[in-house]
Amino acid sequence: MRLARTGLTPLLALLSWSVAAQNPQVEGWTDAGHVVVLGADSNRVYLGVSRAEISLETAMQESWTVHSAPRTGGLMVEESLRPLQVDAWESLGDIQHVSVHPNGQKALVSARRNGGDFDVFLSHRTPSRLRGGRDIWTTPVPLDGLNSERDEVFPQWDGQDIRFASNREGPFALYRARAVLQYLRAEPAVGAFSAAGDVLSAVTVGPAFTWVSRRNGKDGQVEVVRAAWPEVESPLPEGWTVCLLVDGRPAGQEVLTVREVETRNVADQLPTGADGCASLDGLPANQAWTFQWEAVRDEVQEAVAEVRSPDGRVVRRYLLNAENGFAFVFLPLDPVSELVQRGMGDGSVWPESGLAVLHFDHGSKTPTEASWRAFLDWESVGHRLGRGRWDVVGHTDNSGSREANAALSLARAQWVSQHLVDALGWKAEDVVARGLGSTEPMGTNPAQNRRVEVRWVPSLQ
C-alpha cells in the first residue's frame, strides 16, 4: 500500500493476533491535520497526516506525510519514504492513493479522470526480463463497477477482495468488492467498520482488533480510533513481571520486544521501570512467546531476565548474551500458576531457573562452548528439592531431511542427558531425553533452532 506523493512502501501481510489488550489506554491517533490509517506490517501501522487546519476536501488534493507507530498503539514517528514512480500512471490526473497488493503484482489507484471525482483504477505489474531493468506496469483500467459519480478514495486490498471509502450516500463509508464478482459490484462493509460520521479507512491487525479512520461532523478532523479490541484468552493474573538485570543491577528504561514464536511477528514492546521490571498483566498464559532485549551497549556481554510471580519469587531465570541474541523463549505459565495456587503442597520447590537452552553448530551433536559454559552456571545455581525429573528435548534447524533431523535432535538430547547422569549422579530413570527434529522452531533464525532445552519438572504426585 502506498500513499501517492508521499511514498509508503508495500506493506506485508497482517498479523494473526495482538496482545494489545495489555494497553487499553491506547485509543488511537489525532493531529492538527487529518489522520488516516493506511496499513500495517509485522511491527508498525502506517498513518497519513494532512496539512493542519484544512478541510478534508482540500486535503484530498494535497500531499500527505507518512508516519508510523507501534501497531498496538503508541507514538507516531514521521517516515522518510519516496513515492512510487510509474510512467504508465502519468495519464491519470491527481493520484490520491495507491495500494500495492502484498504479492507485488497489482495495484489499486485512486485518481481523478478528466478533472472529475476520484475513481478506483487497477494496474498490473510485469517484471522486467532484463537483469536490473525496470518493471512494467500496465495502463490503469477504471473499475467502473465500483465507481460512482462521487469520490472513491483510499482503496485497500483485503486478500483478493477490495475495500475503499466512498461518499456516494452522503458521508464517507467503507465498501467492499468481492473478487468472485470481478470487482463489478460493491456492497457496504459491515462489522467494526461501522461508525458515526465519515469513515475513510480501516486496518485490521488481528481478529477483532481494528483501527478505523473517521470524523464526527462535516467540518471535524479525521482521526484514527480503536474500533475493536481483542479479549485475551487465558490472561496471566495481575502481578507477574519480567525483570532485566545487567551486571546484577536493575536495567531501567529499557525495552523488551515480545514476538510470536513461530511467525516472529512483534506482539508488544514492554518498557522496564526504574526497578528493571515490566508488567506481564494480560499476557496470554497458554502459549509461548519470544522475548528479546535490544542490547545497544557495546560493553554488555551478558544480562539476566527473571520472571517473577506476584509475591516476588523468581520462578524462571534466563541468561541473555550475544550467543542467543539477548533473547529467550517464554514458555506457557499455566503450569507455574498451578504450582503457585497449590502452594507447593507436594513439598517440591520450583527451581530458581526452570529452563536452560544449549545451542549447537550446524550438524554438531555437542553444544557450543559458550552455551555449555552458560549451562554449567545455570546447573549450579538452584538447589532442587523433592521428587522430579529432568526433561531434555533436542531440536534442529530445517536444513536436513525429517529422518536426519529427528536422529540429530535425539543425539543432542542424549549427549546432555548423559552428562546429567554421569556428572551429577542423577538416576537414569529420572532423565527423559527426546528429539523433536525441526518440528518446533524457536523462530526463523536457524542458529536459534539448533538447540537442546533442559527443564527440571517437579513431581506433583
N, C-alpha and C positions, 0 to 999 in steps of 0.2 A: 504494500500500500504506500502511496506517495501523495504528498500534498504538493500539487503543481506550483512552481515558482518558489518553493521552499526546499524541496528535495528530501522527503522522508524515504529512507532506504526500505527495500522489500522486507516485510515482517514475516516471522516464522509462524509455524502452527501454534494455536493457542494451547494453554495448559489444561491438564485434566482435572486439577484440584487446587485449591488455595487454602492456606491457613490464615486467611485474612480475618477470620473471626477473632483472632487474638488482638486485633486493633480496631475495635468497634468505634473508636472515636474518629477515625479517618472517614470522612464522608464525601470527599471529592476535591475539586479544584475550581477556583474562581479567580478573576483578574479584572483589571480596569477595562480590558478589551473582552471580546467574546472568546470562550474556550470551548474547543470541540475535541472529543476523544477520537483518535484516528485508527488505532490498532495496538497490538501488543506483540512482544516476543517473549522468550522464556524468562526474562528478567524485568522488563520495563513495559509501561504503557506509554504511548506517544500521543501528544496533545498539540493541536494547532491553536495559536493565540493571535488574535487580530490586533490591529492598532486600537488604542484606547479611545473611548468616548465617540464611537461612530455607530451608525445604525447597522443592523445585520445586512440590510440590502446593500449598503456601501461596502461592508466588509467582504461580501461575496465576490466583489470585483477587484479586490486588492490582494497583495501578497500577505501571507501569514507566516509567523515564525513557528518553528517546531521545537517543542520542549519534550522532555521525558521525565518520568517519575517511577518509583517502585510500583510494580503492578498491583500491590495490595494497598497503595496509598502512601503519600509522603511528599517531600519537597520536589517541586518542578525545577528542572535544570534545562537551560536553553541548549539546543544541539546545533552544531555547525554542519549542516547537511546540504548537499548540492542537488538541484532538481534533475530529474530525468530528462535528457535532451533527445528527442526523437524527430528526425526530419519528416517522417510520414505524418506527424501530427501538426505540422505547421499550417495545414489547410484549415484547421479549426480556429475559431476566434479565441476569446478568453477561456483558458483552461482553469476550471475551478478546483478540480481534484482528480487525482489518478490513483487507482488501486490495482497493483500488480498481484496476480494470483500467486500463492505460495510456491507453485511449481515453476513460476517464472515464464510461462509460455503464453500468457494472455493478460490483457489489462482492460480495466473499465476506466473510461474517461468521462468526466462531467465537464461539458464545454458549451459555448454558445454557437448556434448556427445562424449566420447572416444577421448577427446583432440581436437575435431574439432571446428566448428564455434558455436556461440551462437544460440540456438533454444528456442522456447517457449513451455513450458510444462503446463499441467493442473493437479491440485491436489484437492481432495475434503476432507472435514473435517467431522468426525463423533464424536459428543460429547460423552464423557465417560459416561457409565451407573452407574459408581461408584461415590459417592459423594467425591469430591476432587481428583478424578482420572484424568489422562492425556487424553486429546482429541486425537483422532486417525486421522492422515492424510493418504490418500491413496498414493501409489507409483506414482510419477508424470508420466503422459502419454503425449508423444510428440504430439503436434498438427501439424502433418506433412502437413496438408493442408495449413498452414500458413508459414511453414519454407522453406527456400531456402538453397542454397549452400553457402550463405553469412550469415552475422550476423543479428539476430533478437533480439533487445535489448529494455529495458525499457518498458515492456508491462504494460498496464493500463486498468482498467475496465471503460467502457463508458456505464453505465446502465448494460445491459446484453451483449452488444457488447464488442469487444476487440480493443484496439488501441496499436500500437507498432511502433518502428522505425526499418528500415532495409536499408542496403546498397546494396541491390540486383541489383539496377540500377546504381550504382556508389556512389554518395553522399548519406548520410543517409536522408531518407524521412519518413514521417508518413504514415502508412497503417491502414486500418480499416477492421475488420472481423465482419460481422453481425451474431447475434445469430440465426436468422432464417435459416442460411446456416450451422449451427452447426460447425462453425469455420473451414469450409473446404475450404474457399476461401477468399483471402484478396484483397482489392482494395485500390488505393491511397486515402488518406484522402484529402478533399478539404476545401476551406474556409480560415479562418485566419491562418491555419497551414502552408500554402504555404509561402515559403521564400527562398531567395537566399542562396546557400550553404547548409551545413548539418543541418537537423532538427532532434533532438533526442527525444523531448517530448513536450507535450502541456497540460496545465491545464486551464480549464475554471472555473472561479468563479462567473459567471453571464452571462446572454445573452450579446454577443458582447464584452466580457471582458475576454481576454485570455493572459496567459503568455506562451511563447514559448522558448525552449532551442535550440540555433542554433549557427553555427560558419561560418564565412566568410573566405573562403580559406582553403586549405587542411591542412595547418600547424597552423591555428589560434586556439585561445582558444574558448571553448564553453561558451556562456553567455546566460543569460535569459533576454529576451526583451519583451516589451509590444507589442503584435501583434494586439490587438484591444482594443478599449476603448468605454464605453457607452456614448451615448448622453443623458443627463439628461432631463427628461420631466418636464415641468413647473418649471424651476430652479428659486430659490429665487434671486431677484435682488441683485446687489452688495451693500455692506454696512451694511447688517444685521449682528448682533453679538449676542453671548450669553456670559454673564459675570458672574463670580463666585466671591461671596463676603463671607468672613469669619470674623466674629466679626466686620462687617461693613467695612472691608478693602479689597481691591482687592487681590485675590488669584492668583498670577502669578506662572508660572512654574508648573501648574497642568494639568491633562488630563481629559477630558470629553469623555466618551465612548458613541458612538451612536449605538443603536441597533434597528433592525426591531421590531416593537411592538409585532407581532404575533409569529414570529419564535425565537425571542431573538438573532438572528444572528448579529454579530458585522458588522456594515456597515462602520464605520470610527472611528478614535480617534482624538479629537481636542485638541491641546495644547493651554493653555492660555498664553498670553503675560504678560508683566510687569503690564499692566492695568487690568489684570484678565479676559480679553476678548478673545474670539476665533471667527474667521470669520465663517459665515454660507454661504458664497458665493457658489452658485451652489447646495445647498441642495434642493431636490425636495419639492416644497411648497404644493403639492397636496396630501400628505399623512402624517400620524403621525409617530413620532419616539420616542423612549425612550432614554433619556439622563441620564447617571449615572456618578457620581463622586466617584472615588475610594478613599474614605477618609482614609488616613493612620495615621493621627494624633489622638491619643487616647483622647486628651483633647478636640477635636472638638465635640460639642454637636449639633450644628446647622450651616447651611450655607444657603445662598440665591443665587439662579440663576435668572438672569434677561435677558430677551430678549429685545434687543434694536433695534429700527428702524434706517435707515441710517442717520436721523437727530439727533440721540442720545436720542430719547424719550424711556422711559421704557414702553413697551406695555404689557409685562407679567412678573410676578414675582412669583417664586416658593420657598417655604420653604423646605429645604433639611435637613433630620435628619436620625438617625438610624431607626426610625419607618418606613420610606418609602425607606430605603436602599440608602439614598442620591441620589434618582432618581426622575425623573418626566417625564410625557408624554408630548411631544412637539406636539401639535395638528397642523393641516394644517394652514398655514399662509395666504392662499388666502383671507379669509375674512378680515384679518388685512390689507393686502396690498390694498384691495379695499377701506377700510376706509381712508387709508393714501392718496390714489390717489384722492379720492373725497374731501379731505380737510375738513372732518367732516362738510360737507355742511348742515347737518340737525341740527347742534347745539349741538349734543351729544359729549361726551368726552369718549374715550376708557379708561376704568379704569386702574390704575397702576397695578392691579393684576387681570388678566382676568379669572383665573381658580383656584379653591381650590379643594383638594381631601381629603375626610374623609375616614378613614379606620375602619373596623369592625372586631370583633372577630367572630369565626365560629358560624353561626346560630343567631347572635345577630342583633337586629333591631336598636340598639343605637351605636353611634361611640365610638371608644376607647378614653380614657381620653386625651392621648397625641395629637391625631389628632383633637379632639374637641377644645383643647386649641389653637392649630395652626390655626384652622378655625376662632376662635374668633379674633385672632390677624389680620388675613387676612381681616376679615369682617370690622374691624375698620379703615383700612388704607385709602382706597380710598373715595373720595367724588364723587359719581356717579351723574352726571347731565343729564338733558334731559329725554327723554322718553326711555323706555326699559323694559326688563323683566328678571326675574331670570329663568334660565333653570337648573333644578335639576334632575340628572339622576342617578338611583341606579343600582348597579351591584353586582353579586355574583361570587363565585368560581363554579366549575362544579361538586361538590360533591352530589348535590341533583337532583331530577327529574326536568324536564323542567318546569312543573307547579309550583313546590315548589320554584324553583329559581326565577321565574317570580314574584310570590307573595312576596317573601322576598325582592327582589330588589325594588319593588314598596313601600313596607312598610318602607324601609330605606329612600327612597327619600321623602316620605310623612312626616317622622319624622323631617327631616331637613327643609322641606318646611314649616311645622307648626311653627318651630322656627322663620323663616323669617317673617312670618305673625304676630305671637304673640309678639315677642321681638322687631322687627324693625318697625312694623306697616305698612308693605307693604300690598297693596291690594291683596286679594287672587287671583283676576283675573290676577295679574301681576306675579304670581309664577306658573310655569308649572312643575309638578312632573311626571317623567316617570320611569318605571322599565324595564330594558333590560335583566334581568336574567344573564346568563353566556355567552351571545352571543357575547360580545365584551371584551375579556380578555385583560388586560394590559400586560401580559407576562405569563410565566409558573409558577410563584410563586403564590399559592392560596391566600396568605395573601395580595398580591398586588391587586388581583382581587375582594376582598371583600371591595367595596368602593362606595362612592357617589361623583360624580363630580358636582360642582356648578359653573355656569358661569353667568356673567352679560352680557346680549345681548343688545347693544344699538339699538334703532329703527332707521331705515333709511327711515321711512315714513314721 
